[in-house]
Amino acid sequence: MTDLPSQPAPPRRLGLTGSIGAGKSTVAALLRAHGLSVLDADEQARLVTQEPETLEQIEAAFPGTVIDGVLDRAALAAVAFADPARLAQLNAIVHPRVRTRMAALELEAVARGAQWIVQDIPLLFEGGMEGSMDAVLVVDAPLNMRIERVMARSGLSREAVLARDARQTPAAEKRQKATAVIDNGGGLEGLEAQVDAALTVLGIGPVA
């Protein structure tokens, strides 16, 4: 009887999320430094919105937001973020394609021997994806600090940042649902120590 080839063990998933301006990208970089595979949903969304088929659907739903085959992200944001129904319409176009890309990247990470995979998903709770995670790490920071960070990097007004924050799951609720919380209101040294402590609590070691 011929032995069947062994299948790689399914990975364990760590969901990484946080409210706008919390500093999740910094934590993701620290997790990568620990040798963990980090899959970035925002990065995949940017790639998805460069695909001709996606752009065609976006232009059909949001006329004038694709110019010469390039997405005008500011114009799209102005339309989509002004109306929850329109935002849901955009998400219905983009999110399934992002999930497909994330699944393919996860398979690649498993093939490389990854035992834990970090799914960096800003709207983890909003999309109801926490149930597919083995643990959830939430990054948080004081509201005023988060607002200032976003204003500095994006040029959005305080009111615009607050409006986007209001459309997300409240930070307090995210903290309650988290397996572990990183408070990113201080310096990098303290942040590194918190990441180390969270990984220890979660039983996650670096992946060679």
C-alpha positions as CSV (number, residue, x, y, z in Angstrom):
1,M,0.0,0.0,0.0
2,T,1.5,3.3,-1.0
3,D,1.7,5.9,1.7
4,L,-0.1,9.1,0.8
5,P,2.0,12.3,0.9
6,S,1.6,14.1,4.2
7,Q,-0.3,17.3,4.1
8,P,1.1,20.4,5.9
9,A,-0.6,21.2,9.1
10,P,-3.1,24.0,8.9
11,P,-1.6,27.3,10.2
12,R,-2.8,29.1,13.2
13,R,-3.9,32.6,12.5
14,L,-3.3,35.8,14.5
15,G,-5.6,38.6,13.5
16,L,-4.0,42.0,13.8
17,T,-6.3,45.0,13.9
18,G,-6.8,48.4,15.5
19,S,-8.7,51.7,15.0
20,I,-7.5,54.3,12.5
21,G,-4.2,55.9,13.6
22,A,-3.5,53.3,16.3
23,G,-0.1,52.4,14.7
24,K,-0.9,48.9,13.6
25,S,1.7,49.1,10.7
26,T,4.4,49.7,13.3
27,V,3.3,46.6,15.2
28,A,3.2,44.6,12.0
29,A,6.8,45.5,11.3
30,L,7.8,44.3,14.8
31,L,6.0,41.0,14.2
32,R,7.9,40.6,10.9
33,A,11.1,41.3,12.8
34,H,10.2,38.3,15.0
35,G,10.1,36.1,11.9
36,L,6.3,35.9,11.6
37,S,4.6,35.9,8.2
38,V,2.4,39.0,8.0
39,L,-0.2,39.3,5.3
40,D,-1.4,42.9,4.8
41,A,-5.0,43.2,3.6
42,D,-4.5,46.9,2.8
43,E,-1.6,46.1,0.6
44,Q,-3.7,43.5,-1.2
45,A,-6.5,46.0,-1.6
46,R,-4.2,48.4,-3.3
47,L,-3.1,45.7,-5.7
48,V,-6.7,44.6,-6.3
49,T,-7.7,48.2,-7.2
50,Q,-5.0,48.2,-10.0
51,E,-6.6,45.2,-11.8
52,P,-8.6,46.2,-14.9
53,E,-11.6,44.1,-14.0
54,T,-11.9,45.6,-10.6
55,L,-11.4,49.1,-12.0
56,E,-14.1,48.5,-14.5
57,Q,-16.6,47.6,-11.8
58,I,-15.6,50.5,-9.6
59,E,-16.0,53.0,-12.5
60,A,-19.4,51.5,-13.3
61,A,-20.5,51.9,-9.7
62,F,-18.7,55.2,-9.0
63,P,-18.5,57.1,-12.3
64,G,-15.5,59.5,-12.7
65,T,-13.3,57.7,-10.1
66,V,-11.2,55.9,-12.7
67,I,-9.2,58.1,-15.1
68,D,-7.2,56.6,-17.9
69,G,-7.1,53.3,-16.2
70,V,-6.0,54.6,-12.8
71,L,-8.1,54.9,-9.7
72,D,-8.5,58.4,-8.3
73,R,-8.4,57.3,-4.6
74,A,-9.3,60.7,-3.2
75,A,-12.3,61.0,-5.5
76,L,-13.5,57.5,-4.6
77,A,-13.0,58.1,-0.9
78,A,-15.0,61.3,-1.1
79,V,-17.9,59.4,-2.6
80,A,-17.7,56.1,-0.7
81,F,-17.0,57.3,2.8
82,A,-19.8,59.8,2.7
83,D,-22.5,57.2,2.6
84,P,-22.5,53.8,4.4
85,A,-24.5,52.2,1.6
86,R,-22.0,53.3,-1.0
87,L,-19.1,52.1,1.2
88,A,-20.8,48.7,1.4
89,Q,-21.1,48.7,-2.4
90,L,-17.4,49.4,-2.7
91,N,-16.5,46.7,-0.2
92,A,-18.6,44.2,-2.1
93,I,-16.4,44.8,-5.1
94,V,-13.0,44.8,-3.4
95,H,-13.2,42.6,-0.3
96,P,-13.9,39.2,-2.1
97,R,-10.9,39.7,-4.3
98,V,-8.7,40.7,-1.3
99,R,-9.8,37.5,0.6
100,T,-8.8,35.4,-2.4
101,R,-5.4,37.0,-2.5
102,M,-5.0,36.6,1.2
103,A,-5.9,32.9,1.0
104,A,-3.3,32.4,-1.7
105,L,-0.6,34.1,0.3
106,E,-1.5,32.0,3.3
107,L,-1.0,28.8,1.3
108,E,2.4,30.1,0.2
109,A,3.3,30.8,3.8
110,V,2.2,27.3,4.9
111,A,4.4,25.8,2.1
112,R,7.3,27.7,3.6
113,G,6.6,26.0,6.9
114,A,4.9,28.9,8.7
115,Q,3.0,27.7,11.8
116,W,1.5,31.1,12.7
117,I,0.4,33.6,10.1
118,V,-0.5,37.2,11.0
119,Q,-3.6,38.5,9.1
120,D,-3.2,42.3,9.2
121,I,-6.9,43.3,8.6
122,P,-8.0,46.8,9.6
123,L,-11.7,45.9,9.5
124,L,-11.4,42.5,11.1
125,F,-14.3,42.9,13.5
126,E,-16.4,45.0,11.0
127,G,-16.1,42.1,8.5
128,G,-17.0,39.5,11.1
129,M,-13.7,37.7,10.5
130,E,-12.5,37.3,14.1
131,G,-14.1,33.8,14.3
132,S,-11.6,32.5,11.7
133,M,-8.7,33.6,13.9
134,D,-7.0,31.6,16.6
135,A,-6.1,34.8,18.5
136,V,-6.7,38.6,17.9
137,L,-4.2,41.3,18.7
138,V,-5.6,44.8,18.9
139,V,-3.5,47.9,18.7
140,D,-4.9,51.0,20.4
141,A,-3.9,54.5,21.3
142,P,-5.6,57.6,22.8
143,L,-8.1,59.1,20.4
144,N,-6.5,62.5,20.1
145,M,-3.1,60.9,19.4
146,R,-4.7,58.7,16.7
147,I,-6.4,61.8,15.1
148,E,-3.1,63.7,15.0
149,R,-1.3,60.8,13.4
150,V,-3.9,60.4,10.6
151,M,-4.0,64.2,10.0
152,A,-0.3,64.3,9.7
153,R,0.1,61.5,7.3
154,S,-3.0,62.0,5.1
155,G,-3.9,65.7,5.3
156,L,-7.5,64.9,6.3
157,S,-9.3,67.3,8.6
158,R,-10.0,66.4,12.2
159,E,-13.7,66.1,11.3
160,A,-12.9,63.7,8.5
161,V,-10.8,61.5,10.7
162,L,-13.5,61.4,13.4
163,A,-16.1,60.5,10.7
164,R,-14.0,57.5,9.6
165,D,-13.3,56.5,13.1
166,A,-17.0,56.6,13.9
167,R,-17.7,54.1,11.1
168,Q,-15.4,51.5,12.7
169,T,-16.1,49.3,15.7
170,P,-15.5,51.4,18.8
171,A,-12.0,51.0,20.2
172,A,-13.3,49.9,23.6
173,E,-15.3,47.1,22.0
174,K,-12.2,46.0,20.1
175,R,-10.3,45.8,23.3
176,Q,-13.0,43.7,24.9
177,K,-13.0,41.3,22.0
178,A,-9.2,41.0,21.8
179,T,-7.0,38.1,23.0
180,A,-4.3,40.7,23.7
181,V,-4.0,44.5,23.5
182,I,-1.1,46.6,22.6
183,D,-1.2,50.2,23.9
184,N,0.6,52.3,21.3
185,G,0.5,55.7,23.1
186,G,4.2,55.8,24.1
187,G,7.6,55.2,22.5
188,L,9.0,52.5,20.4
189,E,10.9,50.8,23.2
190,G,7.8,50.3,25.2
191,L,5.9,49.1,22.1
192,E,8.6,46.5,21.5
193,A,8.3,45.2,25.0
194,Q,4.5,44.9,24.7
195,V,4.8,43.0,21.5
196,D,7.3,40.6,23.1
197,A,5.0,40.1,26.1
198,A,1.9,39.6,23.9
199,L,3.7,36.9,21.8
200,T,4.8,35.2,25.0
201,V,1.2,35.2,26.4
202,L,-0.1,33.9,23.1
203,G,2.5,31.2,22.9
204,I,3.8,32.4,19.6
205,G,7.5,32.1,18.9
206,P,9.5,33.4,16.0
207,V,9.4,31.4,12.8
208,A,12.7,30.6,11.3
